[in-house]
Amino acid sequence: MAHVELILLERVENLGQMGEVVKVRAGYARNYLLPRKKALRATKENLERFEKQRAELEAQNLKRREEAERVAERVAGLSVVILRQAGETGNLYGSVSARDIAEACSAAGLSIHRSQVMLDHPIKTVGLHEVRIALHPEVSITVTVNVARTAEEAEKQARGEQGGQAAAEAAGEQPAAEA
């Protein structure tokens, strides 16, 4: 279990802030942090180079964060609908993954990559689900993902109607008040 010392070039969730020297496992450094340019190895030369470039890196980070905040304000309260086949109990045949959510958000006008979707586990049931989208390491928004069997069911879920009532209406029964 070899550990490697790295200098963080940007904030990394659950690890540290920009400029911190952290110890991480070699695989995490080699496979994630270094290829994505989120960190540098903590050698004497890299420490000196980082200190020289620190102001420039902080300025770039601030600019990207402000841009992400503007996007977050523009798309606040975004809700996307994903239609999937599901059984009578509401369990999906398959699941909704980060890729599906990223594609639905892109179709709704929020251009994101699937790696920005913070999904702990795939969505496997019909209903409304809150999903966090990381626009920047320091800026994230919450998107409501409406998973439904049909567009009509998605509309009913968005209005907040209960599953039993929605199931009865989907079966063709009209409530007495609307008839």
C-alpha positions as CSV (number, residue, x, y, z in Angstrom):
1,M,0.0,0.0,0.0
2,A,2.3,2.7,-1.3
3,H,1.3,6.3,-0.8
4,V,2.3,9.1,-3.1
5,E,2.6,12.8,-2.2
6,L,0.8,15.2,-4.6
7,I,0.2,18.9,-4.9
8,L,-3.5,19.6,-5.7
9,L,-4.0,21.9,-8.7
10,E,-7.7,22.3,-7.9
11,R,-10.1,21.5,-5.1
12,V,-10.9,17.8,-5.0
13,E,-13.9,16.7,-3.0
14,N,-13.1,14.7,0.1
15,L,-9.4,15.3,-0.4
16,G,-8.3,18.9,-0.1
17,Q,-8.1,22.4,-1.5
18,M,-5.8,23.8,-4.3
19,G,-2.2,24.0,-3.2
20,E,-2.4,21.4,-0.4
21,V,0.2,18.6,-0.4
22,V,-1.7,15.4,0.2
23,K,-0.8,11.7,0.5
24,V,-2.9,9.4,-1.6
25,R,-2.7,5.8,-2.8
26,A,-0.5,5.3,-5.8
27,G,-3.4,3.9,-7.9
28,Y,-5.7,6.9,-7.2
29,A,-2.9,9.2,-8.2
30,R,-1.8,7.3,-11.3
31,N,-5.3,6.5,-12.6
32,Y,-7.4,9.6,-11.6
33,L,-5.6,12.7,-10.3
34,L,-2.5,12.8,-12.6
35,P,-4.2,12.0,-15.9
36,R,-7.0,14.6,-15.2
37,K,-4.4,17.3,-14.3
38,K,-5.9,17.7,-10.9
39,A,-2.5,17.2,-9.2
40,L,1.3,17.2,-9.6
41,R,3.8,14.9,-7.9
42,A,5.2,16.8,-4.8
43,T,8.8,17.0,-6.0
44,K,11.1,20.0,-5.1
45,E,10.9,21.3,-8.7
46,N,7.1,20.9,-8.9
47,L,6.7,22.7,-5.6
48,E,8.8,25.7,-6.9
49,R,6.9,25.7,-10.2
50,F,3.6,25.6,-8.4
51,E,4.5,28.5,-6.2
52,K,5.4,30.6,-9.3
53,Q,2.2,29.7,-11.1
54,R,-0.1,29.8,-8.0
55,A,-1.5,33.3,-8.7
56,E,-2.3,32.3,-12.3
57,L,-3.9,29.0,-11.3
58,E,-6.0,30.7,-8.7
59,A,-7.2,33.3,-11.2
60,Q,-8.1,30.6,-13.7
61,N,-10.0,28.7,-11.0
62,L,-11.8,31.9,-9.9
63,K,-12.9,32.6,-13.5
64,R,-14.1,29.0,-14.0
65,R,-16.0,29.1,-10.7
66,E,-17.7,32.4,-11.6
67,E,-18.7,31.0,-15.0
68,A,-20.1,27.9,-13.3
69,E,-22.1,30.0,-10.8
70,R,-23.7,32.0,-13.7
71,V,-24.7,28.7,-15.3
72,A,-26.1,27.4,-12.0
73,E,-28.2,30.6,-11.6
74,R,-29.5,30.2,-15.2
75,V,-30.6,26.5,-14.8
76,A,-31.7,26.6,-11.2
77,G,-34.6,24.2,-10.7
78,L,-34.0,22.2,-13.8
79,S,-36.1,19.1,-14.1
80,V,-35.6,16.4,-16.8
81,V,-37.9,13.6,-17.8
82,I,-36.6,10.1,-18.6
83,L,-39.0,7.5,-20.0
84,R,-38.3,3.9,-19.2
85,Q,-40.2,0.6,-19.2
86,A,-41.1,-0.6,-15.7
87,G,-43.2,-3.3,-14.0
88,E,-46.4,-2.8,-12.1
89,T,-44.6,-2.1,-8.8
90,G,-42.6,0.7,-10.3
91,N,-39.3,-1.1,-10.6
92,L,-37.5,-0.4,-13.8
93,Y,-36.4,-3.0,-16.3
94,G,-32.8,-1.8,-16.2
95,S,-31.7,1.4,-14.6
96,V,-31.1,5.1,-15.2
97,S,-27.3,5.8,-15.2
98,A,-25.2,9.0,-15.0
99,R,-24.9,8.8,-18.8
100,D,-28.7,8.9,-19.3
101,I,-29.0,11.9,-16.9
102,A,-26.2,13.8,-18.7
103,E,-27.9,13.2,-22.1
104,A,-31.3,14.4,-20.7
105,C,-29.7,17.5,-19.2
106,S,-27.9,18.2,-22.5
107,A,-31.2,17.9,-24.3
108,A,-32.7,20.4,-21.8
109,G,-30.0,23.0,-22.5
110,L,-27.4,22.2,-19.8
111,S,-24.3,20.8,-21.5
112,I,-22.5,18.5,-19.0
113,H,-20.4,15.4,-19.1
114,R,-21.5,12.2,-17.4
115,S,-18.5,12.5,-14.9
116,Q,-20.2,15.7,-13.6
117,V,-23.3,13.7,-12.5
118,M,-22.8,12.7,-8.8
119,L,-24.9,9.6,-8.7
120,D,-24.2,7.2,-5.7
121,H,-26.1,4.4,-7.3
122,P,-28.2,3.9,-10.5
123,I,-31.9,4.9,-10.3
124,K,-34.0,1.7,-10.4
125,T,-37.5,3.0,-9.6
126,V,-40.1,5.2,-11.2
127,G,-40.6,8.6,-9.5
128,L,-38.9,11.9,-8.8
129,H,-35.2,11.7,-7.9
130,E,-32.9,14.6,-6.8
131,V,-29.4,14.3,-8.4
132,R,-26.4,16.5,-7.8
133,I,-24.5,17.9,-10.8
134,A,-21.0,19.3,-10.2
135,L,-20.5,22.2,-12.6
136,H,-17.1,23.1,-10.8
137,P,-15.4,21.5,-7.8
138,E,-16.9,24.3,-5.7
139,V,-20.2,24.8,-7.5
140,S,-23.0,22.2,-7.8
141,I,-26.7,22.2,-8.5
142,T,-29.5,19.8,-7.9
143,V,-31.5,18.5,-10.8
144,T,-34.9,16.7,-10.5
145,V,-34.9,13.6,-12.6
146,N,-38.5,12.5,-13.3
147,V,-38.4,8.8,-14.2
148,A,-41.7,7.5,-15.7
149,R,-43.2,4.9,-18.0
150,T,-45.1,7.5,-20.2
151,A,-45.1,11.2,-20.8
152,E,-48.6,11.4,-19.1
153,E,-47.3,9.6,-16.0
154,A,-44.3,12.0,-15.9
155,E,-46.7,15.0,-16.0
156,K,-48.7,13.5,-13.1
157,Q,-45.6,12.9,-11.0
158,A,-44.4,16.4,-11.7
159,R,-47.8,17.7,-10.4
160,G,-47.3,15.6,-7.2
161,E,-50.1,13.1,-7.7
162,Q,-49.8,9.8,-5.8
163,G,-48.9,6.5,-7.4
164,G,-52.3,4.8,-6.7
165,Q,-54.3,7.6,-8.3
166,A,-51.9,7.8,-11.2
167,A,-52.1,4.0,-11.7
168,A,-55.9,4.2,-11.7
169,E,-55.9,7.0,-14.3
170,A,-53.3,5.2,-16.4
171,A,-55.6,2.2,-16.5
172,G,-58.3,4.4,-18.1
173,E,-60.5,5.1,-15.1
174,Q,-61.6,8.7,-14.9
175,P,-62.1,10.4,-11.5
176,A,-65.7,11.4,-10.9
177,A,-64.8,15.1,-10.5
178,E,-63.3,15.3,-14.0
179,A,-66.0,13.3,-15.9
